[in-house]
Amino acid sequence: MKFAPVALIAIALSTAPAAAIEQNCRFIQAKPDREACYKRQEDELAAKRKAPAPTDDGKRLETLRQMRQDDEAVYRSIQNICRGC
């Protein structure tokens, strides 16, 4: 019961800064300053949306191999449990 109001407050607070930045740009009277504000805002959003740097491929491949081995072990154990169910 107490989790829902806390979650709503957290969501409201997390979206408030982005809305505040947009409103601040809207109320700038000088057109060049307003456009510069929007440009900065676009640049910040593009930087946030930029894909994260790729991780080490060796670690990724080793992790995938380990996951496949684990999956195969689970499949073998399932086959041993239920034959022809």
Buried (B, 14 or more C-beta within 10 A) or exposed (E): EEEEEEEEEEEEEEEEEEEEBEEEBEEBEEEEEBEEBBEEBEEEEEEEEEEEEEEEEEEEEEEEEEEEEEEEEEEEEEEEEEEEE
